[in-house]
């Protein structure tokens, strides 16, 4: 199965994050959320971003009411996987392990995240040691 690449600019991603966090919203509601986050954009700019996101297939709109209501058409997880895959290709020539090692060397993790990482590593060890069919 071919994985779709989602090419999104930083500002488009900010708008999409609002829809993920807040759910379906009008342009004014998205604008208010962005302003609350310290991002000062004009109404027309937000409308342009939402229109572009709809054209890219990551947002859909309900035009049945007085104001268009926009909602995400693609999950945060799908976008995350696409962007990480692109990052791994661009920076590490497809070697995902290098990215993981870089993150472990340079980032702080909560005790819960460390436990989860250890569980994932243990699961990999178990999967690798099981007899092949």
N, C-alpha and C positions, 0 to 999 in steps of 0.2 A: 504494500500500500504506500503510495506517495504521500509524504508529509507536506502540507501546505506551509509556505513561508509567509508570514505576516509582516509586511514592511510598514512600520508605524513610526512616525516621528515622536519626539519626546512630548510635545504638547498634545498630540493626538492620544498618546498613552495616558496622559493626565486626565483627559476628558473621559476616556474609557474606564479608568479607575473609579471615577465618580459614579458611573453607571453600575460598576460591579459592587461598590460599597453602598450606594444609596438605592439601587434598583431603578426601575423605569422613572424617567424624569423629563420635564420640559427643558427647553433651552434656558429659561430663567432659573430653574432649579439647579441645573448644572452650573450655570454662571455663579449663583449664590454659593454653591459648595466650593467652587474654585476660589472665589473671593475669600471665603472663610479659611481656606488653606493658604492665604497670602498671595494667590496668583491673580493679578489684576488684568483681566482681559475684557475686551468689549463684547457686547451681545452678538454683534455680527461675526466676530472672530470665532466665538464658540459655535455659532450656527454653521459657519464654514467648516469647522473641524467635524461636527456631527454629520454634515452632508458628505464630506470626504470619507468618513468612517463607514457611512452607509454604502457608498459606492464601492468601498473595499470589501464589503460583506461582513464586517465585524459588528455593525450596529444595524438595527432595523427600527422603523418608526411606525407608529399608529397614527394615522391621519384622520381618524373618525371624529375626533372632538374639535373644539375651537383651537386648541394648541396641539401641535405635534408632540407626541410622547415617544421618547427614544429609549431603547433598551439594548443591552449587549446581546449580540447574536452568537458570540464566541466566548467560551469560558476563560477565566484568568489562567487556568491550567494549560489550555491549548496555546495561548499566547506565550506563556512562560516557556513551555517546551520548545516552541518555535524559535524564540529569541535565544535561549540557551544553546540550542543546536547550531544556530547561526554563529554565535559567539565562539563555540568550540571549533567550528570550521575556520573562522577568520583568524583566531589567535593561536590555536593549538593544532592546526591541520587535522582536525577530527579526533584527536586524542583526548577524550573526556577525562581520563584519569589525571592528566596534567592540570586541568581546571580544578578538579576536586583537591588535589594536593596544594595548589596555589591558595585556595580558599582556606584550607586547614592551617596552612602556614601563616596566613595574614589576617584572618578574621577571628573574632571572639564568638564563642558559642555558649548558649545556656546549658546548664546541666541536663535539661531535658533533650536538647538537640544532640548533645554528646552521647547520651544513652541511645537515642534513635540511630545515630551514626554507627555506634558499636553494634546494635542489633542488625543493622543492614549489612555490616561487614561480616558478622557471624553467619548471617543467612547466605551470603556469597560463599563463605568457606564451606558451609554445609552443601550448597548446591554443586560446588566444584568437586567435592569429595565423593558425591554419590556415584555409584557405578553407572556407566553409560550402557544404553540398551543396544 
